[in-house]
Amino acid sequence: MIYHYIHYTIDPQKIDDFEDYSRRWMEGGIIRRCGGEPLGYFLPKAGFGEPNNAAFAIIGFKSLADYETYRSKLIDDPDARENLTRAKKSGCILVENRSHFYRVGEKHK
């Protein structure tokens, strides 16, 4: 497995919009429908002194080729396009960075 990690810098004043965006990926089934295995979206927990503008998501794939297939399916998925448009319109996402990882002890391609 490889894990696609997305680090978001979000507008803390629009955290509800970002949470809606996250739920649409997860609960709307977009990620699974396009071939990913979502581990989840994670939002900042207020009250612990950490930055309140960081969030992340982790999505698993059997291989990098499966990730590439997923990306091409997202482009054609009307729900995915709508979700991206809504997030852009709201301005809840300021910066988005992507990385890929593998879990120690797991085979990866």
C-alpha positions in Angstrom: 0.0 0.0 0.0 1.0 3.6 -0.5 -0.6 6.4 1.4 -1.5 9.7 -0.2 -1.1 12.4 2.4 -2.7 15.8 1.7 -1.8 18.7 4.0 -4.1 21.6 3.9 -3.7 25.1 5.2 -7.2 26.2 5.8 -9.0 29.5 6.7 -9.9 28.9 10.3 -12.9 31.2 9.9 -14.2 28.8 7.2 -13.6 25.5 9.1 -17.3 24.5 8.6 -16.9 24.8 4.8 -13.8 22.7 5.0 -15.6 20.1 7.1 -18.4 20.0 4.6 -15.8 19.5 1.8 -14.2 16.7 3.7 -17.5 15.0 4.4 -18.5 15.1 0.8 -15.4 13.1 -0.2 -15.9 10.6 2.6 -19.6 10.2 3.1 -20.5 10.9 -0.5 -18.4 7.9 -1.5 -16.3 9.9 -4.1 -13.0 8.5 -2.9 -14.1 4.9 -2.8 -15.9 5.2 -6.1 -12.8 6.5 -7.8 -10.6 3.7 -6.3 -9.1 5.1 -3.1 -9.3 3.7 0.4 -9.9 6.7 2.7 -8.3 6.6 6.1 -9.9 9.9 6.9 -9.8 13.7 7.0 -8.5 15.3 10.1 -9.3 18.8 11.4 -7.6 20.8 14.1 -8.8 20.3 17.7 -9.3 23.7 19.3 -8.0 24.4 22.8 -4.6 22.7 22.8 -2.6 25.6 21.6 -1.7 24.2 18.2 -2.3 26.0 14.9 -6.0 26.1 14.0 -5.3 26.4 10.3 -3.9 22.9 9.5 -5.9 19.9 8.4 -4.9 16.7 6.5 -6.3 13.7 4.7 -4.8 10.2 4.2 -6.0 7.9 1.4 -4.6 4.5 0.7 -3.8 2.8 -2.7 -2.5 -0.6 -3.6 0.1 1.0 -5.9 1.2 4.3 -7.5 -0.6 3.1 -10.7 -3.8 2.8 -8.8 -3.3 6.4 -7.5 -2.9 7.6 -11.1 -6.1 5.8 -12.1 -7.9 7.4 -9.2 -6.7 10.9 -10.2 -8.0 10.4 -13.8 -11.4 9.1 -12.4 -11.7 12.2 -10.2 -11.4 14.5 -13.2 -14.4 12.8 -14.8 -16.5 12.5 -11.6 -19.3 15.1 -11.4 -19.5 15.0 -7.6 -15.7 15.4 -7.3 -15.8 18.4 -9.7 -18.7 20.0 -7.8 -17.0 19.5 -4.4 -13.8 21.1 -5.7 -15.8 24.0 -7.1 -17.6 24.6 -3.8 -14.3 24.6 -1.8 -12.7 27.0 -4.3 -15.8 29.3 -4.1 -15.8 29.3 -0.3 -12.1 30.0 0.0 -11.7 27.5 2.8 -8.5 26.0 1.4 -5.6 28.3 1.2 -2.8 25.9 0.4 -2.8 22.2 -0.5 0.4 20.0 -0.4 0.6 16.3 -1.4 3.0 13.6 -0.5 3.1 9.8 -0.7 4.3 7.4 2.0 4.5 3.8 2.7 4.0 2.1 6.0 7.1 0.4 7.5 6.6 -3.3 7.4 4.2 -3.2 4.4 5.1 -4.1 0.8 4.8 -1.2 -1.5 5.0 -0.7 -5.3 
